[in-house]
């Protein structure tokens, strides 16, 4: 392998001749071989978009030679489009508030721009990572701004897949609307519900998650770009400061705005805590729903088996024919990871001190990882599980008939004490409660048939009131 020699204030380092990164990246890669996770690619692309905007603004302000600036813009555009992705080698867990990532991007863009100008990689007299690519900037305004840009895109993507999931759940709500089943509280038989009503609750929870995330995107639009090191804007030309936001807005298509207090956004990271908290809320709803799907599909012969999940892979290496609810299990694990990430992110945000939060890299990693996992997991849940769920109406009816849950519907007509005695009798004699009620002479089979319908049992009011009054008047 051929190498070039690059220098910095600490000395000389050999850099692979073919590499687009440089000395700062090599040092960082050697200093932080920690997790195996590289800096999130969506963050890299967002940093590159910031570099594009900065080069355009610097040229507009007369601070950057147009030939150099246009090469930087083109190189940054390639990176923002996903190019040279193998050149971003710094671990996600790094000291320096993101400086290593910023320099990795600066060096890659500089060397690609040098190449575009027909120079040799490492010839920083042509395009310098600091003097040209990082002109008018600091890691402390580039990195938080890029994280906001990356997070906006991912939040919108998550909102979209949640909307798709909500729609699929609402379709199940409609198709299962007439299937009466036993409801359960504290894992015990309760009053009847329809299977559609259960799915309607899932749909509503997902709708809240989607709406909350859609709204929080607005707060991510405030950026501190132009604030440089601590938010005061030192070393940034006023023309640059105001034009760079316009350039970034045009590049990203997002409604970005410069914060009225860039010192605030340079040191405080609570907006990321807010977004992460909403991701945690979504994870909680997804985990609860996934647990319900596992319970409702349990069996298929020794469990509830009120619904059937799509069979997508064999479930056991020893038990032939076994199929497991692997998609809900995956969703549960993703949800746990998102909840854990939220705790890490909150701790990192609280650990910021004075004018800067040094722990931005772990904030970025956990937030973008949670978003990525949820986007992928929700899409898989929708496509490979929810859309294919089938109801076992006979099983739903069986558990309802064998339960004592519907006695609650008769309680207003009988009184709590008499209703409880009928339940005790059914249990004592191991009989179906419906049979015991009919044998008591308190209700006929026709009475019960009229009372025990989805329309009577699953909406507000006392079930069967109109029917019983009309029928008993005739009798």
N, C-alpha and C positions, 0 to 999 in steps of 0.2 A: 504493500500500500504506500502510495506517495503522500507526503505531508508538506504543508506550508507552515512557516513560523509566524505566529502573530504575537504582538506585545501589548501589555497593559501596564498599569502602575505597579503591579506585583511581579512583573517579569515576563518571560517568554513561555509559550506553550505550543506544542505541535498540534496542528489541526489537519484532519484528512483533506487532501487537496480537492477531492470531489465534493466535500461538504459545503453547503450553503450557510451553515451556522459558523460561528467563529469562537474566539477565545473565551468570551464570557459564558457562552453556552457549554463549552467543554469543561470549564471550571465548575459550573453549576451541576452538570451531569455527574461529575466526579464527587461533588460534595453531598449530593442528595440521592444516592441510589437506595431509596427507602421502600417504596410501596409497589413498584411495578406499574402503577397508574401514571400515564403521561398526562400533561396538561390537557384538559378537555378540548376536543377539536372545535367545538362551537365557540369556546372562549378564544382560541387562536384565531378563528375566522373573524370574530368581532374585533379583536385587537388590530387585525389587518385592515378592517374597515375604518377604524380610528386613524390608522396611519395614512390611508388614502385621503381621508378628510383633512388631516393635518397638512399633508403635502399640498393639497389644493389651496388650503387657506394660507399657507406660507407663501405659495407662489402669488396669490392674490395680494398679499401684503407686501410683496417685493422683497421677501426675506430669502427666497430660494430660487436659484437659477432654474429657468424653465426646463432646460434640457435634463437636468438632474431630477427635478420634480416630476416630470412626466414619466421618467423611467421608474421612479418610486411608485407613482400611482399605478402604473401597469403591473409592476411586480407585486404590489400589495393586493391588487385586484385578483391576481392569480391565486395568491394565498387565501384571500377571502372566498374564492370559489372552490377551495378544497385542494389546491395544488401544493406540491412540495410537502405533503403531510408527514412524510417520513423524516423530515428535518427538524421536527419539534420533539426533542428528546429529553427535555427536563422533566423530572418527576413532579407529580401534582403537589407533593408535600415538600415545600421549600421555604427557607427563610427569606427575609427581605421584602415582604409585603407584595411579592409578585414581580420584583425586579428581574429575576432570572427569566421569567416568561417574557417580559417586555423586551429584554435584550435578545432572547432567542429569536423573537419576531423581527426586531430591528436588524439583526445580523443576516437573517435569511432574506429579508427584503432588500437589504443593501447589496448582498452578493448577487442576487438575481438581477437587480438594477444594473450592477456593474457588468454582468453578462450581457444584458440588453444593450449596453453602451459599447460592447465589443471589448471589454476589459477582462482581466483575469481575476478570479475570486481572491479576495484578500487585499485587492488594491483599493484601499479605503481613501486614497487621494481622489479617486473618481466619485465614489459615493460612500460616505462614512455613516456607520450605524447610529452614532450619537449626534454628530454635527448636522447631518442632513435628515435621516429618517426620524430621529427623535427630536428634531428642532421644535422649540416652543412647548415642549411637553415634559412631563415627569411620569414615572410609573404611577405616582399617586393620584393622577387624574386620568391617565390612560386606562389603567387596570379596572378601577371601579366603573368607569364609563362602559368599557367593553363588557364587563359582567352584566351590567344592566341591559345592554343591547342583546347579548346572548340569552339572557333570561327572558326578555320580552318575546323573542322568537319561540323559545321552548314553551313558555306559558301559553301562547296562542295555539301552538301545536297540541298541547295537552287539553286545552279548552275544546278544541275541535274533536279529538277522539272521545272526550267525555260526552260531548253532544251526540256523537254516534252511538255510544253505549246507552245514553238516556233514551234515544229513539228505539233501540232494540228492546230495551226493558218495557217501554210503553207499548210496543207491539205485543209482547208477551202478556202485559196487563190486559189488553183488549181480547186476545185469543183465549185467555184463561178466565175471563170475567164470569162465566157461568158455572165454574167448577167449585162446588161447595166442599169445604174441608174443615177439619178441626184446627182451631188456633191453639197456640201453646204459649204459656207464660211460665217462666222459671222451669222450663223443660217438662212441664206438666200440662195435661189437657185443659184447655180454657174454652172460650165460646167460639162458635163457628165463624169462619171468614171465607172469602173466596181466594183461590190461588191467585187470581188477578189482583186482588187487593194487596197481597204480599208483594207482588212485583211492582205495584204502584208505589209502595213505600221505598223500594230500592231506587226507582226512577226519580222520585222526588229528592232523595238524598244526593244522587248524582247531579241533579239539576242545580242544587244549591252549591255544590262544589264547583261546577262549571261557571256559574254566575260569579261566585266570589273570586275565582281566578281571573275571569275576564275583567273584573273591576280593578283588581290590584295591579294589573298591567299599567294602568294610568300612573301609578306612583313610581313605577320604574322608569318613566320617561324623563324624570328630572335627573340631569347629569352634572358632573363637576368639571367637565372638560374645559380647559382654559385656566383652571385654578392652579395648575402646576403643583409644586411640592406640598403646600399646606392649605391651599385654597385662596391665597392672596393674589395669585396670578403673576408672581414675580418672574421676570424674564419672558413674559408672553406679551407680544404686541397687541394693543387694543383691537386693531383691525382683525388680527388673527382670531382673537378671543370670540368675537361676535360672528365671524364668518365660518369658523370651524364647525359650529353647531348646525348651521344651515347646510354645510357640505355633508355632514354626517346624516342629517335628516334625509337629504336627497339620496344618499347611498343606501341607507337601510330601508327607507320607506316608512319609518316609524315617526310618530309625532313627538320627537325629542325636544326638550327645552333646557336651556341653561338655568341651573338653580339660582335663585336670588341670593343664596348664601352657600357659596361653594366650599367655605370652610366647614360648614356643617356636613356636607356630603363627603368630604375628604376624610373626616374622622369617624362619622357615625354610620353604622351599617344596619340600622334597625329595619329598613325596608326589606332587606334580605331575610331577616328573622320573620317578618310578616308574611312574606311569600312562602317561606319554609313551613310556617305554622299552618297555612292553608293547604299545603301539600300533605302535611300530617293529618289534617282533618279529612282530606280526601282518602288518604291511606286507611284511616279508621273506618270510614264508610265502606271502602272496598273490602277490608278484612272482615267486617261484620257480614256483608253480603256473601262473601266467599264461604264463610263458616256456615251460613244458612244453606247455601247450595249443597255443601257437603252433607249436612244433616238431612235435608229434604230428599237427597238422592241416595242416602245410605241404604245398604243392603247388597244386592237388590232383593234378596229373599228374607234376610234377617234384620232388615232395618225399615225406615219409613218408606222409602222408594215412592214418594208422591210425585217426583219428577225424575226424568231420565236425562242425564248429561250425555253429550256426544262421546262416543267411544273413539279415542284417538290414538291409544297405544296400549300394548299389553301391560298389565299391572304387577306381575309377579314373576320371579325366576323360579319359583317352586310350586306355586298354586295355579294350575292350568285354568284358563278362562277368566281369571280375575282381572277386572278393569278398575283403575283408581281414578278419583277426581283430581287429576294432576294439574289442571289449569287453576281451579280454586286454591290448590295448595301452593302453586307458584305465586298467585296473587297475594296470599297471606304472607309469604316470605318477603316479597317485595315491600309490602306494607310495613313489616317489622323493620326493614332496612331504612325506609323513609323516616319512620319514627325515630330511629337511632340517629340518622343524619341530622334531624332537626335538633336533637339535644346537643350534638357536636357543634352545629352552626351557632346555636344560641350561646354556647359557652365561648366560642371564638369571638362572636360579636361583642360580648360583655368584656372581653379581655383587651379590647382596644385601649390605647392610652394617649391622652393629650391630643395631638394634632393628627394622629394616624392610627389605623388598625394594622398591626404587623401580620395579622393572621388571615389576611384576605385570601391566600391560596386555599386554605381548608374551607373557608366560606364558599368560595367559587366551586371547589370540587364537590362538596356535599350537596349544594343547591342544584348544580347542573346534573349531577349523578341522579338525584331524586327525580328531577324532571324527566331525564332520559329513561329511567326505569319505569316510571309511571306511564309515559307515553307508549312505550313498547308493551308493557304488561296489560294496560287497558285495551289496547288494540287487539292483543291476543285473546283476552277474556271475551271480547265482543265477538270476534270472528270464529274462534274455535270452541266457544262454550255457549254464551248466552243465545246467539242466534239459532243454535241447534237444540235448545232445551225443549223437551216434550213433556207433557203432563200425563200421568197415569190416573185417569179420572176414577177408575174402579177402585184403585188403592185409596185415593182420597175419600171416597164414599165409605169404604170399609172401615177406615180408622174413625171416621165421624160416627158411623152407626155403632161401633163397638165402644165408643167413649161415652162418658156421662156429661160431656160438655154442653149438650143442647138443653139440659135441665134448666139452665139459667134462663132460657127463653120462656119457660113455663112458670118461673118463680113469681112474676107479677100476678099470675092467675091463681097460684096455689098458696103463696106465702112461703117464706124461706124454710120454716120448720117442716112443713109437709113435703116440700121438694127434697129436703135433705133426707127425710125418712125413705122416700122412694129410691134415692141413690143407695142408701144403706141396704135396702131390701134387695136391690139388683146385685149388689156386691155379695151379699150374704148367700143369695140363691144362685149366683153365677149366671144371671140371666141378662139378656139385652134390656137396656133401660126402656126402650120404646115398648117392648112387650109388657114390662111391669106397669108402665103408665096406662096402657090400654086395658090390661087385666084389672086395674084398680077401678075402672069405670069412670074415671075423671075426664078422660078424653077418648074420642073414637079415633080409629085409624085415619078417617077422613080429616078430622081436626088436625092431627099431627102432620098429615100430608100438606095441608094448607098453611100450617105455621112454619114447617121446616123447608122453606124455600130460600134461595139466595136473596131475593128481594125483601123478605120479611126478617131474615136473621142478620143481615149485614148492612142495615141502614138504621138511622136513629128512630127511636120509638119502641113501643111494646109490640112484639111480634104477635100477629094473629088477632089483634083487637077487633078490627072491623069484621073479619070473618066469623069470629066466635059470637059477637053480639048479634049479627045477622042470623047465624045458624041457630042460636039458642032462642032467639025471639020466635023463630018458626016452630021450634020444638015446644 
